[in-house]
Amino acid sequence: MCIVKRSCLRPLLCLLLALSSVAAIAQSAPQKPASHDGQRDFDFEIGSWKTHVRRLVHPLSGSNEWVEYDGTSVVRKIWDGAGNMVELRIAGPAGKIDGVSLQLYNPQSRQWSLNYASRSGGTLSPPNVGEFKNGRGEFYDQETFNGRAILVRFIISDIKPNSIHFEQAFSDDGGKTWEVNWIADDTRIAAE
């Protein structure tokens, strides 16, 4: 026969109450949400677009001279949607720009890399890497510009079914300040 002394019963009840409180708190605590699978984050961009581009002629020089271009941007899925290819063709008083961007999804990191090449350069630039949060894409990389290490930020915002806004900016002070040097506004071309 087990006899529990009254003096031991009180601490035992306190311990049981504390344990049940901890269990209740653990069950009601918000659980960490599952990581977002962003493989379909660029689906909005698939199709043909009219694009208007403004480009800062001399970034990080204090210059405020901009040139403008108009043209098209055609975006096609690759790898069953785990990537896409953007073909950019624009022209303006400053000349023509033909470019291609491979936007590739990494399922392990759940991030995208944006890999750009111009016809005039013929090689891929370092990729901007990032993701979409709250309807906005932010992508970053580090490059060398005029012999200096800089940060590059590419933002995709104002995403609507028939329009998108893009901005690229450089920072030569570690991201404290940013100078926008490329602005593109795309409008969907209606399917025929």
Biotite code that builds the C-alpha atoms (Angstrom):
import biotite.structure as struc

atoms = struc.array([
    struc.Atom([0.000, 0.000, 0.000], chain_id="A", res_id=1, res_name="MET", atom_name="CA", element="C"),
    struc.Atom([1.348, 3.374, -1.027], chain_id="A", res_id=2, res_name="CYS", atom_name="CA", element="C"),
    struc.Atom([0.831, 6.179, 1.358], chain_id="A", res_id=3, res_name="ILE", atom_name="CA", element="C"),
    struc.Atom([1.346, 9.747, 0.168], chain_id="A", res_id=4, res_name="VAL", atom_name="CA", element="C"),
    struc.Atom([1.985, 12.211, 2.903], chain_id="A", res_id=5, res_name="LYS", atom_name="CA", element="C"),
    struc.Atom([-0.080, 15.314, 2.823], chain_id="A", res_id=6, res_name="ARG", atom_name="CA", element="C"),
    struc.Atom([3.080, 17.470, 2.826], chain_id="A", res_id=7, res_name="SER", atom_name="CA", element="C"),
    struc.Atom([4.224, 15.833, -0.474], chain_id="A", res_id=8, res_name="CYS", atom_name="CA", element="C"),
    struc.Atom([0.843, 16.150, -2.154], chain_id="A", res_id=9, res_name="LEU", atom_name="CA", element="C"),
    struc.Atom([0.891, 19.920, -2.527], chain_id="A", res_id=10, res_name="ARG", atom_name="CA", element="C"),
    struc.Atom([4.240, 20.131, -4.470], chain_id="A", res_id=11, res_name="PRO", atom_name="CA", element="C"),
    struc.Atom([3.124, 17.200, -6.628], chain_id="A", res_id=12, res_name="LEU", atom_name="CA", element="C"),
    struc.Atom([-0.129, 18.993, -7.541], chain_id="A", res_id=13, res_name="LEU", atom_name="CA", element="C"),
    struc.Atom([1.808, 22.193, -8.339], chain_id="A", res_id=14, res_name="CYS", atom_name="CA", element="C"),
    struc.Atom([4.127, 20.217, -10.610], chain_id="A", res_id=15, res_name="LEU", atom_name="CA", element="C"),
    struc.Atom([1.196, 18.582, -12.420], chain_id="A", res_id=16, res_name="LEU", atom_name="CA", element="C"),
    struc.Atom([-0.513, 21.963, -12.903], chain_id="A", res_id=17, res_name="LEU", atom_name="CA", element="C"),
    struc.Atom([2.710, 23.497, -14.249], chain_id="A", res_id=18, res_name="ALA", atom_name="CA", element="C"),
    struc.Atom([3.207, 20.615, -16.686], chain_id="A", res_id=19, res_name="LEU", atom_name="CA", element="C"),
    struc.Atom([-0.359, 20.871, -17.964], chain_id="A", res_id=20, res_name="SER", atom_name="CA", element="C"),
    struc.Atom([0.069, 24.649, -18.432], chain_id="A", res_id=21, res_name="SER", atom_name="CA", element="C"),
    struc.Atom([3.279, 24.127, -20.423], chain_id="A", res_id=22, res_name="VAL", atom_name="CA", element="C"),
    struc.Atom([1.525, 21.554, -22.625], chain_id="A", res_id=23, res_name="ALA", atom_name="CA", element="C"),
    struc.Atom([-1.401, 23.924, -23.230], chain_id="A", res_id=24, res_name="ALA", atom_name="CA", element="C"),
    struc.Atom([0.938, 26.797, -24.132], chain_id="A", res_id=25, res_name="ILE", atom_name="CA", element="C"),
    struc.Atom([2.922, 24.596, -26.521], chain_id="A", res_id=26, res_name="ALA", atom_name="CA", element="C"),
    struc.Atom([-0.268, 23.496, -28.286], chain_id="A", res_id=27, res_name="GLN", atom_name="CA", element="C"),
    struc.Atom([-1.613, 27.049, -28.625], chain_id="A", res_id=28, res_name="SER", atom_name="CA", element="C"),
    struc.Atom([1.706, 28.663, -29.659], chain_id="A", res_id=29, res_name="ALA", atom_name="CA", element="C"),
    struc.Atom([1.814, 29.651, -33.313], chain_id="A", res_id=30, res_name="PRO", atom_name="CA", element="C"),
    struc.Atom([3.625, 27.069, -35.378], chain_id="A", res_id=31, res_name="GLN", atom_name="CA", element="C"),
    struc.Atom([6.366, 28.170, -37.755], chain_id="A", res_id=32, res_name="LYS", atom_name="CA", element="C"),
    struc.Atom([4.766, 28.244, -41.199], chain_id="A", res_id=33, res_name="PRO", atom_name="CA", element="C"),
    struc.Atom([6.100, 25.878, -43.804], chain_id="A", res_id=34, res_name="ALA", atom_name="CA", element="C"),
    struc.Atom([8.586, 27.498, -46.160], chain_id="A", res_id=35, res_name="SER", atom_name="CA", element="C"),
    struc.Atom([6.912, 28.895, -49.255], chain_id="A", res_id=36, res_name="HIS", atom_name="CA", element="C"),
    struc.Atom([7.543, 26.862, -52.419], chain_id="A", res_id=37, res_name="ASP", atom_name="CA", element="C"),
    struc.Atom([8.131, 29.708, -54.845], chain_id="A", res_id=38, res_name="GLY", atom_name="CA", element="C"),
    struc.Atom([8.407, 27.624, -58.006], chain_id="A", res_id=39, res_name="GLN", atom_name="CA", element="C"),
    struc.Atom([5.333, 29.337, -59.488], chain_id="A", res_id=40, res_name="ARG", atom_name="CA", element="C"),
    struc.Atom([6.228, 32.873, -58.368], chain_id="A", res_id=41, res_name="ASP", atom_name="CA", element="C"),
    struc.Atom([7.081, 34.024, -61.915], chain_id="A", res_id=42, res_name="PHE", atom_name="CA", element="C"),
    struc.Atom([3.978, 32.549, -63.574], chain_id="A", res_id=43, res_name="ASP", atom_name="CA", element="C"),
    struc.Atom([2.430, 36.049, -63.706], chain_id="A", res_id=44, res_name="PHE", atom_name="CA", element="C"),
    struc.Atom([5.134, 37.120, -66.162], chain_id="A", res_id=45, res_name="GLU", atom_name="CA", element="C"),
    struc.Atom([4.608, 34.447, -68.818], chain_id="A", res_id=46, res_name="ILE", atom_name="CA", element="C"),
    struc.Atom([3.495, 36.068, -72.085], chain_id="A", res_id=47, res_name="GLY", atom_name="CA", element="C"),
    struc.Atom([4.288, 39.027, -74.326], chain_id="A", res_id=48, res_name="SER", atom_name="CA", element="C"),
    struc.Atom([4.732, 42.567, -73.034], chain_id="A", res_id=49, res_name="TRP", atom_name="CA", element="C"),
    struc.Atom([5.223, 46.082, -74.365], chain_id="A", res_id=50, res_name="LYS", atom_name="CA", element="C"),
    struc.Atom([8.021, 47.608, -72.315], chain_id="A", res_id=51, res_name="THR", atom_name="CA", element="C"),
    struc.Atom([9.132, 51.174, -71.683], chain_id="A", res_id=52, res_name="HIS", atom_name="CA", element="C"),
    struc.Atom([12.641, 51.446, -70.206], chain_id="A", res_id=53, res_name="VAL", atom_name="CA", element="C"),
    struc.Atom([14.525, 54.369, -68.672], chain_id="A", res_id=54, res_name="ARG", atom_name="CA", element="C"),
    struc.Atom([18.281, 53.873, -68.149], chain_id="A", res_id=55, res_name="ARG", atom_name="CA", element="C"),
    struc.Atom([20.695, 56.091, -66.229], chain_id="A", res_id=56, res_name="LEU", atom_name="CA", element="C"),
    struc.Atom([23.589, 56.687, -68.638], chain_id="A", res_id=57, res_name="VAL", atom_name="CA", element="C"),
    struc.Atom([26.407, 57.019, -66.063], chain_id="A", res_id=58, res_name="HIS", atom_name="CA", element="C"),
    struc.Atom([25.516, 55.234, -62.796], chain_id="A", res_id=59, res_name="PRO", atom_name="CA", element="C"),
    struc.Atom([27.311, 56.170, -59.566], chain_id="A", res_id=60, res_name="LEU", atom_name="CA", element="C"),
    struc.Atom([28.844, 59.278, -61.140], chain_id="A", res_id=61, res_name="SER", atom_name="CA", element="C"),
    struc.Atom([26.474, 61.956, -59.879], chain_id="A", res_id=62, res_name="GLY", atom_name="CA", element="C"),
    struc.Atom([25.000, 62.277, -63.374], chain_id="A", res_id=63, res_name="SER", atom_name="CA", element="C"),
    struc.Atom([21.260, 62.531, -63.861], chain_id="A", res_id=64, res_name="ASN", atom_name="CA", element="C"),
    struc.Atom([21.249, 61.852, -67.632], chain_id="A", res_id=65, res_name="GLU", atom_name="CA", element="C"),
    struc.Atom([18.615, 59.277, -68.585], chain_id="A", res_id=66, res_name="TRP", atom_name="CA", element="C"),
    struc.Atom([17.801, 57.668, -71.943], chain_id="A", res_id=67, res_name="VAL", atom_name="CA", element="C"),
    struc.Atom([14.540, 55.961, -72.896], chain_id="A", res_id=68, res_name="GLU", atom_name="CA", element="C"),
    struc.Atom([13.704, 52.879, -74.935], chain_id="A", res_id=69, res_name="TYR", atom_name="CA", element="C"),
    struc.Atom([10.560, 51.112, -76.100], chain_id="A", res_id=70, res_name="ASP", atom_name="CA", element="C"),
    struc.Atom([10.121, 47.565, -77.275], chain_id="A", res_id=71, res_name="GLY", atom_name="CA", element="C"),
    struc.Atom([8.976, 44.127, -76.228], chain_id="A", res_id=72, res_name="THR", atom_name="CA", element="C"),
    struc.Atom([9.666, 41.523, -73.618], chain_id="A", res_id=73, res_name="SER", atom_name="CA", element="C"),
    struc.Atom([8.598, 37.929, -74.270], chain_id="A", res_id=74, res_name="VAL", atom_name="CA", element="C"),
    struc.Atom([8.647, 35.463, -71.366], chain_id="A", res_id=75, res_name="VAL", atom_name="CA", element="C"),
    struc.Atom([8.465, 31.690, -71.866], chain_id="A", res_id=76, res_name="ARG", atom_name="CA", element="C"),
    struc.Atom([8.375, 28.864, -69.329], chain_id="A", res_id=77, res_name="LYS", atom_name="CA", element="C"),
    struc.Atom([11.189, 26.335, -69.256], chain_id="A", res_id=78, res_name="ILE", atom_name="CA", element="C"),
    struc.Atom([11.636, 23.183, -67.140], chain_id="A", res_id=79, res_name="TRP", atom_name="CA", element="C"),
    struc.Atom([7.865, 22.846, -66.568], chain_id="A", res_id=80, res_name="ASP", atom_name="CA", element="C"),
    struc.Atom([7.775, 26.210, -64.788], chain_id="A", res_id=81, res_name="GLY", atom_name="CA", element="C"),
    struc.Atom([10.899, 25.809, -62.625], chain_id="A", res_id=82, res_name="ALA", atom_name="CA", element="C"),
    struc.Atom([12.432, 28.488, -64.803], chain_id="A", res_id=83, res_name="GLY", atom_name="CA", element="C"),
    struc.Atom([11.687, 30.911, -67.577], chain_id="A", res_id=84, res_name="ASN", atom_name="CA", element="C"),
    struc.Atom([13.460, 32.804, -70.309], chain_id="A", res_id=85, res_name="MET", atom_name="CA", element="C"),
    struc.Atom([12.906, 36.499, -70.944], chain_id="A", res_id=86, res_name="VAL", atom_name="CA", element="C"),
    struc.Atom([13.813, 37.919, -74.344], chain_id="A", res_id=87, res_name="GLU", atom_name="CA", element="C"),
    struc.Atom([14.112, 41.716, -74.284], chain_id="A", res_id=88, res_name="LEU", atom_name="CA", element="C"),
    struc.Atom([14.266, 43.818, -77.467], chain_id="A", res_id=89, res_name="ARG", atom_name="CA", element="C"),
    struc.Atom([14.211, 47.588, -77.038], chain_id="A", res_id=90, res_name="ILE", atom_name="CA", element="C"),
    struc.Atom([15.349, 50.611, -79.043], chain_id="A", res_id=91, res_name="ALA", atom_name="CA", element="C"),
    struc.Atom([15.536, 54.361, -78.599], chain_id="A", res_id=92, res_name="GLY", atom_name="CA", element="C"),
    struc.Atom([17.601, 57.424, -79.526], chain_id="A", res_id=93, res_name="PRO", atom_name="CA", element="C"),
    struc.Atom([20.586, 55.935, -77.638], chain_id="A", res_id=94, res_name="ALA", atom_name="CA", element="C"),
    struc.Atom([20.490, 52.704, -79.692], chain_id="A", res_id=95, res_name="GLY", atom_name="CA", element="C"),
    struc.Atom([19.225, 49.144, -79.323], chain_id="A", res_id=96, res_name="LYS", atom_name="CA", element="C"),
    struc.Atom([19.433, 46.657, -76.474], chain_id="A", res_id=97, res_name="ILE", atom_name="CA", element="C"),
    struc.Atom([18.834, 42.962, -77.062], chain_id="A", res_id=98, res_name="ASP", atom_name="CA", element="C"),
    struc.Atom([18.988, 40.918, -73.897], chain_id="A", res_id=99, res_name="GLY", atom_name="CA", element="C"),
    struc.Atom([17.993, 37.610, -72.428], chain_id="A", res_id=100, res_name="VAL", atom_name="CA", element="C"),
    struc.Atom([17.381, 36.666, -68.816], chain_id="A", res_id=101, res_name="SER", atom_name="CA", element="C"),
    struc.Atom([17.241, 33.128, -67.476], chain_id="A", res_id=102, res_name="LEU", atom_name="CA", element="C"),
    struc.Atom([15.207, 33.100, -64.275], chain_id="A", res_id=103, res_name="GLN", atom_name="CA", element="C"),
    struc.Atom([15.896, 29.811, -62.504], chain_id="A", res_id=104, res_name="LEU", atom_name="CA", element="C"),
    struc.Atom([14.322, 28.369, -59.350], chain_id="A", res_id=105, res_name="TYR", atom_name="CA", element="C"),
    struc.Atom([16.409, 26.525, -56.741], chain_id="A", res_id=106, res_name="ASN", atom_name="CA", element="C"),
    struc.Atom([14.100, 24.130, -54.828], chain_id="A", res_id=107, res_name="PRO", atom_name="CA", element="C"),
    struc.Atom([16.611, 23.652, -51.989], chain_id="A", res_id=108, res_name="GLN", atom_name="CA", element="C"),
    struc.Atom([17.017, 27.342, -51.128], chain_id="A", res_id=109, res_name="SER", atom_name="CA", element="C"),
    struc.Atom([13.524, 28.216, -52.444], chain_id="A", res_id=110, res_name="ARG", atom_name="CA", element="C"),
    struc.Atom([15.027, 31.221, -54.190], chain_id="A", res_id=111, res_name="GLN", atom_name="CA", element="C"),
    struc.Atom([15.332, 32.425, -57.759], chain_id="A", res_id=112, res_name="TRP", atom_name="CA", element="C"),
    struc.Atom([18.455, 33.486, -59.639], chain_id="A", res_id=113, res_name="SER", atom_name="CA", element="C"),
    struc.Atom([18.106, 36.089, -62.387], chain_id="A", res_id=114, res_name="LEU", atom_name="CA", element="C"),
    struc.Atom([20.844, 35.605, -64.978], chain_id="A", res_id=115, res_name="ASN", atom_name="CA", element="C"),
    struc.Atom([21.103, 38.352, -67.628], chain_id="A", res_id=116, res_name="TYR", atom_name="CA", element="C"),
    struc.Atom([23.106, 38.598, -70.840], chain_id="A", res_id=117, res_name="ALA", atom_name="CA", element="C"),
    struc.Atom([23.085, 41.276, -73.516], chain_id="A", res_id=118, res_name="SER", atom_name="CA", element="C"),
    struc.Atom([23.802, 40.563, -77.146], chain_id="A", res_id=119, res_name="ARG", atom_name="CA", element="C"),
    struc.Atom([26.595, 43.148, -77.036], chain_id="A", res_id=120, res_name="SER", atom_name="CA", element="C"),
    struc.Atom([28.298, 41.461, -74.064], chain_id="A", res_id=121, res_name="GLY", atom_name="CA", element="C"),
    struc.Atom([27.638, 37.861, -74.959], chain_id="A", res_id=122, res_name="GLY", atom_name="CA", element="C"),
    struc.Atom([28.089, 36.474, -71.424], chain_id="A", res_id=123, res_name="THR", atom_name="CA", element="C"),
    struc.Atom([25.859, 36.031, -68.397], chain_id="A", res_id=124, res_name="LEU", atom_name="CA", element="C"),
    struc.Atom([26.264, 38.598, -65.647], chain_id="A", res_id=125, res_name="SER", atom_name="CA", element="C"),
    struc.Atom([26.485, 37.460, -62.007], chain_id="A", res_id=126, res_name="PRO", atom_name="CA", element="C"),
    struc.Atom([23.022, 36.317, -60.923], chain_id="A", res_id=127, res_name="PRO", atom_name="CA", element="C"),
    struc.Atom([20.756, 38.377, -58.712], chain_id="A", res_id=128, res_name="ASN", atom_name="CA", element="C"),
    struc.Atom([19.366, 35.965, -56.102], chain_id="A", res_id=129, res_name="VAL", atom_name="CA", element="C"),
    struc.Atom([16.218, 36.412, -54.035], chain_id="A", res_id=130, res_name="GLY", atom_name="CA", element="C"),
    struc.Atom([12.542, 35.678, -53.663], chain_id="A", res_id=131, res_name="GLU", atom_name="CA", element="C"),
    struc.Atom([9.036, 37.089, -53.588], chain_id="A", res_id=132, res_name="PHE", atom_name="CA", element="C"),
    struc.Atom([7.411, 38.199, -50.340], chain_id="A", res_id=133, res_name="LYS", atom_name="CA", element="C"),
    struc.Atom([4.064, 39.940, -50.042], chain_id="A", res_id=134, res_name="ASN", atom_name="CA", element="C"),
    struc.Atom([3.736, 40.362, -53.814], chain_id="A", res_id=135, res_name="GLY", atom_name="CA", element="C"),
    struc.Atom([7.180, 41.951, -54.278], chain_id="A", res_id=136, res_name="ARG", atom_name="CA", element="C"),
    struc.Atom([10.356, 40.347, -55.607], chain_id="A", res_id=137, res_name="GLY", atom_name="CA", element="C"),
    struc.Atom([13.755, 41.408, -54.265], chain_id="A", res_id=138, res_name="GLU", atom_name="CA", element="C"),
    struc.Atom([16.982, 40.066, -55.734], chain_id="A", res_id=139, res_name="PHE", atom_name="CA", element="C"),
    struc.Atom([20.595, 40.987, -54.863], chain_id="A", res_id=140, res_name="TYR", atom_name="CA", element="C"),
    struc.Atom([24.156, 40.351, -55.960], chain_id="A", res_id=141, res_name="ASP", atom_name="CA", element="C"),
    struc.Atom([27.642, 41.790, -55.647], chain_id="A", res_id=142, res_name="GLN", atom_name="CA", element="C"),
    struc.Atom([29.501, 42.912, -58.758], chain_id="A", res_id=143, res_name="GLU", atom_name="CA", element="C"),
    struc.Atom([32.433, 45.025, -59.837], chain_id="A", res_id=144, res_name="THR", atom_name="CA", element="C"),
    struc.Atom([31.560, 48.311, -61.538], chain_id="A", res_id=145, res_name="PHE", atom_name="CA", element="C"),
    struc.Atom([34.283, 50.674, -62.779], chain_id="A", res_id=146, res_name="ASN", atom_name="CA", element="C"),
    struc.Atom([36.802, 48.724, -60.698], chain_id="A", res_id=147, res_name="GLY", atom_name="CA", element="C"),
    struc.Atom([34.787, 49.020, -57.458], chain_id="A", res_id=148, res_name="ARG", atom_name="CA", element="C"),
    struc.Atom([32.795, 46.399, -55.586], chain_id="A", res_id=149, res_name="ALA", atom_name="CA", element="C"),
    struc.Atom([29.116, 47.334, -55.535], chain_id="A", res_id=150, res_name="ILE", atom_name="CA", element="C"),
    struc.Atom([25.829, 45.775, -54.525], chain_id="A", res_id=151, res_name="LEU", atom_name="CA", element="C"),
    struc.Atom([23.077, 45.371, -57.111], chain_id="A", res_id=152, res_name="VAL", atom_name="CA", element="C"),
    struc.Atom([19.388, 45.226, -56.195], chain_id="A", res_id=153, res_name="ARG", atom_name="CA", element="C"),
    struc.Atom([16.611, 44.251, -58.611], chain_id="A", res_id=154, res_name="PHE", atom_name="CA", element="C"),
    struc.Atom([13.008, 44.814, -57.515], chain_id="A", res_id=155, res_name="ILE", atom_name="CA", element="C"),
    struc.Atom([9.815, 43.601, -59.166], chain_id="A", res_id=156, res_name="ILE", atom_name="CA", element="C"),
    struc.Atom([6.740, 45.410, -57.834], chain_id="A", res_id=157, res_name="SER", atom_name="CA", element="C"),
    struc.Atom([3.260, 46.677, -58.668], chain_id="A", res_id=158, res_name="ASP", atom_name="CA", element="C"),
    struc.Atom([2.461, 43.263, -60.130], chain_id="A", res_id=159, res_name="ILE", atom_name="CA", element="C"),
    struc.Atom([-0.957, 43.285, -61.746], chain_id="A", res_id=160, res_name="LYS", atom_name="CA", element="C"),
    struc.Atom([-2.481, 40.942, -64.351], chain_id="A", res_id=161, res_name="PRO", atom_name="CA", element="C"),
    struc.Atom([-1.611, 43.364, -67.170], chain_id="A", res_id=162, res_name="ASN", atom_name="CA", element="C"),
    struc.Atom([1.288, 45.440, -65.846], chain_id="A", res_id=163, res_name="SER", atom_name="CA", element="C"),
    struc.Atom([4.568, 45.079, -63.915], chain_id="A", res_id=164, res_name="ILE", atom_name="CA", element="C"),
    struc.Atom([7.201, 47.524, -62.632], chain_id="A", res_id=165, res_name="HIS", atom_name="CA", element="C"),
    struc.Atom([10.948, 46.716, -62.490], chain_id="A", res_id=166, res_name="PHE", atom_name="CA", element="C"),
    struc.Atom([13.833, 48.683, -60.959], chain_id="A", res_id=167, res_name="GLU", atom_name="CA", element="C"),
    struc.Atom([17.534, 48.046, -60.728], chain_id="A", res_id=168, res_name="GLN", atom_name="CA", element="C"),
    struc.Atom([19.724, 50.034, -58.325], chain_id="A", res_id=169, res_name="ALA", atom_name="CA", element="C"),
    struc.Atom([23.421, 50.136, -57.396], chain_id="A", res_id=170, res_name="PHE", atom_name="CA", element="C"),
    struc.Atom([24.976, 50.805, -53.995], chain_id="A", res_id=171, res_name="SER", atom_name="CA", element="C"),
    struc.Atom([28.652, 51.589, -53.465], chain_id="A", res_id=172, res_name="ASP", atom_name="CA", element="C"),
    struc.Atom([28.305, 52.024, -49.694], chain_id="A", res_id=173, res_name="ASP", atom_name="CA", element="C"),
    struc.Atom([27.276, 48.525, -48.626], chain_id="A", res_id=174, res_name="GLY", atom_name="CA", element="C"),
    struc.Atom([23.539, 49.061, -49.118], chain_id="A", res_id=175, res_name="GLY", atom_name="CA", element="C"),
    struc.Atom([23.150, 52.218, -47.003], chain_id="A", res_id=176, res_name="LYS", atom_name="CA", element="C"),
    struc.Atom([22.028, 54.164, -50.072], chain_id="A", res_id=177, res_name="THR", atom_name="CA", element="C"),
    struc.Atom([20.811, 53.020, -53.487], chain_id="A", res_id=178, res_name="TRP", atom_name="CA", element="C"),
    struc.Atom([20.854, 54.763, -56.854], chain_id="A", res_id=179, res_name="GLU", atom_name="CA", element="C"),
    struc.Atom([18.197, 53.534, -59.285], chain_id="A", res_id=180, res_name="VAL", atom_name="CA", element="C"),
    struc.Atom([19.658, 53.151, -62.787], chain_id="A", res_id=181, res_name="ASN", atom_name="CA", element="C"),
    struc.Atom([17.114, 51.040, -64.724], chain_id="A", res_id=182, res_name="TRP", atom_name="CA", element="C"),
    struc.Atom([13.329, 51.417, -64.651], chain_id="A", res_id=183, res_name="ILE", atom_name="CA", element="C"),
    struc.Atom([11.005, 49.313, -66.797], chain_id="A", res_id=184, res_name="ALA", atom_name="CA", element="C"),
    struc.Atom([7.241, 49.361, -66.967], chain_id="A", res_id=185, res_name="ASP", atom_name="CA", element="C"),
    struc.Atom([5.649, 46.490, -68.851], chain_id="A", res_id=186, res_name="ASP", atom_name="CA", element="C"),
    struc.Atom([2.105, 46.264, -70.203], chain_id="A", res_id=187, res_name="THR", atom_name="CA", element="C"),
    struc.Atom([0.730, 42.916, -71.354], chain_id="A", res_id=188, res_name="ARG", atom_name="CA", element="C"),
    struc.Atom([0.060, 42.515, -75.059], chain_id="A", res_id=189, res_name="ILE", atom_name="CA", element="C"),
    struc.Atom([-3.384, 40.955, -75.501], chain_id="A", res_id=190, res_name="ALA", atom_name="CA", element="C"),
    struc.Atom([-3.309, 37.441, -76.925], chain_id="A", res_id=191, res_name="ALA", atom_name="CA", element="C"),
    struc.Atom([-4.504, 37.287, -80.524], chain_id="A", res_id=192, res_name="GLU", atom_name="CA", element="C"),
])
